[in-house]
Amino acid sequence: MKGHLPFVKEILKLNPGLAEELNFQQSSPLHIAAARGHVEIAKILLEAAPDMCLSLDCQGRNPLHLAAIKGRAGVLKELVPRAPLAAREKADGGLTLLHLCVKHGRLEALRVLVQELDKLINEKNDDGDTILHMAIEGEKNEIMDYLFNLKIIPNINVYAKNSKGQTAKAMYKQTHPSTITKACHGLTKSRTRHSDSQPPKWLTQKRDSIMVVAVLIATMAFQAGVTPPGGVWQEDKIIEDMRGVNRTVLAGEAVMEYHHPHFFNNFMRCNAVAFVLSLTTILFLISGLPFRRPLFMWILMVIMWLTITSIAVAYAIAIASVIPDVTSLIDVFSLSILVWFGVLGILFFCNTIRMIDKWLKNIGLCVWRPRRCKNGVEVNRENGEEETV
């Protein structure tokens, strides 16, 4: 840890097996030396225990992964040729050493690895992203410049597609200042359509989560429908309802319907709405509709809001029907409902304005002009300077 090379040499002479010992994080001495950039110590540790280059810590990373994350170019230059198998091992998420350098912005380490691992330049991670995809998405400008101007590897693939169907070249065009500037002047309608052809990043990342929530709400609503609050009558009997009229109740009918018919009717309405809307959400997600369009995204958003609101109201009615003295809860329920619908109203208004703004931009109008698109000047993201369009 402290980089005391003479002590490490002496200790290894006395007990070479210590090079294979792991600490509580499953890290070997080679892990620590690589992470801290102690080149000479890493070399003698590798000589004492060559297999430790393949050893994984508690997070599934070998020493070369840590060197790439920390940007230890010297360590990588020495260890990669000596441990080619470890250099090709992927970390969690299918990240190669090159991916790790790009993710953490380690340009010098990347330069070393590109020379040693040129065959991995177009390797993809679990999301289908190459290092070019990651550099563009993470706005690593220096790394983008280096990769696009790379002369020693002419076969770098700018047309490789990730899991979203995006190529690195298309992503670069979408985020490049010139593209943004032209869009603000209404000159790139076709390019805007091309950018809309990719699914929204938010929906792509949260699609499974939305599906789980919709299924969960549908399950809750179904269960509440067949087993309403207060339970059901266990046998046929004659009872006196709230109006003093004797009625025959049958086994399996809801108790709540006889004691609180008004609550029961409202509960069943809200519960049915939540059930139907949750099923609608599931159908939307599996139907393959073009959610790249703002209108469909807006519809899905409204459906989810109504679903959650309906199940929340059904819960409030159920609580009110099973509590003997509901007077003490009226103020709480009233305030909660007021705040809830206030928040929904604000979100609905903001997202509606946003959808209208996108629609206007698609037809060539830029109502709210971004600061970076102003007076015919585009902002160059790569060097931080302004240049006239």
N, C-alpha and C positions, 0 to 999 in steps of 0.2 A: 504493500500500500504506500509506503514512504519512498520507494524507489532506491533502497540501499542495496546496490548491486553486489558489493563484496560480501555482505552478510548472506545474501541469497545463495551465492556460490558456495560459501563455506557450509551452510546448512544442508545444501543438496549433496555435498561430499559426505557429510555425516549420515544423512538419511534421505536418499533419493525418493523414497516412497511418499514423502510429504508433498511432492508435486501433484499427487493424485488425491489428496485429502480435500473434502468439500466442507464449506461452512454451512450455517443454518439456512442460507438461501440457495443451497446446492451449487454455489459458485466455487470453482477451483482457483488456485493461485493464478493460473493463466487467464481466467476471466478477469481478475482484478488488474493484472498487469496490462492486459489489452485495453481495458476500459480507461485506465489512467495514462496510457501512452508510454509505458516503460518498455522501450523497444528491446534493449539488451536483456532485460530480465525475461521478457516474453520469449526471446530466442533460446535462452538456456533452459527455461521451463519446458519448452516444446521439445528440446533435445532429451530432457530427462523423462518426459511422459508424452510421447507423440500422440497417443490416442486422446488426450485431453482436449484436443481441438474439436473433437466431435461430442464432447460432454455438454449437456444442456443444463442450464440453471432452472430455477423454479418457474421462470417465465418462458421456458422453451427456447432459450437463446444460447448459442455457442460463443466462444471468445471472439470470433471474427465478427459476429453480429454486434457485439458490444463495441468493438473497435469502429465499426461503420457508424453506429448510432452516435458515438462520441466524436467522430471525425478524426480518428487517429491514423492519419495517412502513413506515417512511418511504420507503425505496427502492421498495417495491411500490406505494405510493400514487402515486408519481410516474411509474413506468415502465409499469405495467399499462395505463393509458389511452393511452399513447403507442405501445405495442407490443402490440396486441390479439392478433395472430397468435402471438407468442412466449408470451403469457399462456395460450394454449390448447394449447400443445405439451405432450406427456406425456413424463415421464422414464422411465427403465428400470423395467419392471414395470407400465407403464400408469398411473403416478402423475401426477395433475394437481397444480397448485400447492396446491390445497386438501388433497389427500392428503398432500403433503409437510409442510404445516403441522401437520396432525393427527399424523402419524407422529413428528415431532420435538417435539410439544407446544408449538407457537408460537401461542398464543391471540390475541395482539394482531395478528400478521400475518394470521391467519385472519379476524379481524373486518374488516380492510381488504379482503381478497379476496372475502369473501361479498358485500360491497356492490358490488364491481366485476364479479364473475363469478357472479352469482346463478344463471345458467342451468347452471352446472357443479356445483350443490350435490348433485345425485343421480347424478353421473357415477361410473362404476365403473372399477376398475383391472383388471389381467389376472386377478385372482382373483375378480372379481365383487364386490369390497367397495366400498361407498360410504364417505364420510368418517364416517358414523355407525357402520358396522361397525368401522372401524379405531379409532375413539375408544373404543368399548365393549370391543373385544378388547384394546386397549392400556391400558385402565383410565385413560384421560385424563378425570378427573372434571370438571375445570373446562370442558373442551371439550364434554363430554356435556351439562352444565348449559346451556351457551350454545346448543348446537344444539337441544336439546329445548324450550328456551324462546324459540326464535327467532321473533320476531313479524313481521319484515319479509319472511320467506319462508314463507307459510302452507302451501305445497305441498311441503314437505320430506317425502320418502317414507320412512316408517318400516317399510313392508312390502316394500321392495325385497329380493330374494333374491340372495345371493352364490353362488359356484360349489358350495358345500356345501348349498345349499337353505335356508340360514338367513336369516331376516329380522332387521333390526336390533332390532325390538321383542322378538322371541323371545330374542335374545342378551342384551338388557338384563334381561329377566325372569329368565334363568338366573343371571346374575351379581349381581342386586340382593339386598341383605341380607335383605329381607323374604322372598324366595323361599327363601333358604338357611335362615332361621330356622324357617319353617313345615315345611320338609323334615325338620329335626331333631326336630320334635314329631310327625312322622307325619301331618301335615295336608294334604300336597300330593302324594299318590301319583300323581294324574293328571298333575300338572306334571312330576314326575320322569320319568314315562313319556314326556312330550313332549320333555324334554331328551335322553332316550335315543334319540329318533327320528332324531337327527343322527349321522352317522358320526363315530367318534372322530377327533379332530384328528391324533393321532399316525399312525393308519392312513392317513388321507387324504394326509398329507404324505409318508409312507414307502412307500406302496403300490407305486410304480414301482421303488423301490430293492429292496423285498422280492422283487418279480417278477424283477428282474435277478439277484439272488443265487440264487434258486431255479433259474432257467434255467442259470446258471453251474455250480451244483452238479450238476444233471442232466447237463450236457454232460461235466463231469469224470468222473462216475460211469460214463456210457456209454463214454467213451474208455478208462477204466481196465478196464472189463469186457471189451471186445473186444481190448485190448492190455494184458494184465496185466504186473506188474513182472517183469523177467527176459526178456520177449519170448516168442516162440512158435517152435516148431521150423520150420525152413525146408524140411525134406525128410523123407521117411519113413526111419526107421532103427530099429535094434534097440539098446537100451541096457540097462544093468544099474541097477536102481533101488536105493534105500537098503537094502532087505532082501536084496540079492544075487540078485534074480530078474530074468531077462532079459524085457524088455517091448518091444513094438513101439509106437513113437510115430509119429504121423502129422503131416504138415505142417499148421501152423495151430493145433496144440494148445499149451497153455501149458507152458513149461519149468518154471515154479514148481510146477506140480501134481506133477511127478515127483520133484523134488529136495526140496521142502518141502510135502508134502501137507497137513499140519496148518495151516501158515500160509496156504496157498492157500484152504482151505475157509473159514477165518475171514475172510480178506480178501474173498472173494466174498460171504459173508453180509453183512458190513458195507457193502460197496459196493452190493449190491442194496437194502438197507434205505435207504441214502442216496438212491439213484436213485428208488425208489418214493415216498419221503416228499417229495422235491423236486417230483415230478410231482403229488403230492397238494396241495402248497402252491399250485402253479400253478392247479390246478382250483378250489381254494378261492377264490383271488383273482378268477377270471374267472366264477365261478358266480353271483355276486350274492347270496350268503348275507348275512343281516343281522348284520354285524360290530359293529353298535351294541350287541349283546347281549354282556355280559361272558363268557358261556359260550363263544361262538364265538371271541372274542378269545383266551381262555385256550387253547382247542383249537389255534388257529393258532400261538400261542406255543410250546406243547409240541411241535408238529410241527416247527417250525423248530429248536428245541433238539435234538431227536432227529436231525434231518437233519445238523446241523453236527457233533454228537457222532459219528455214524456215519462221516462222511467223514474226521473226525480220526482215529478208530480205524483205519480202512482205510489211511490214510497211515502210521500208526505200524507196522502190520503189514507194509506194503510196504517200508518202510525196513529193518525187522528182517530181512526175507527176502533183501535184496540186499547186506547188510553181512556180511562173513565172520565177524567177531568181534563178536557182539551183546552179550557179557557186560558191556562197558563202558557200554552204553546202557540196561541194565535198570533201574539206579537212577534215571536221568533219566526214563525212561518211567513208572516207578512213581510218582514224585513228581508228574509232570505229570498223570497220570490222576487221582491223588488230589485235586490242586488243582482240576482241571476239574470233577469230579463234586461236589466240595464247593461250588464256586460255583453250579453248576446246582441243587444241592439248596437252597441259600439262596434263589435267585431263584424256584424253584418254590414254596417254602413261602410267601414274601412275596406272590407274585402270587395264590396260592390263597386266602390270608387276605383279600387285597384283593377278590377276586371274591365271597367269602362276605359280606364287609362290604357290598358294593354290593347283593347280593341281599337282605340283611336290611333295608337302607334302602328298597328297592323295596316291601317288604311293611309298611313303617311302623315298623321298629325302628332305633334309632340307637345302636349299641354303643359306638363311639368317637366321642363328641360333640366336634366342633370347638370351639376356644376362643371363636370368634365366635358360637356358638350356646349360650349359657349363661345359666341362671337367667332365661329369658324376656326377655333383652335382645338386641337386634340392633345390629350395628355399622353405622353409616351411613358408607358408603365415600365419599360425596360431600363431607362436611364434617368427617369425622374424629371426630365426637361420637357418644355413645351415646344411644339413646332407647328408652324402654320399649315393648315390643310390646303 
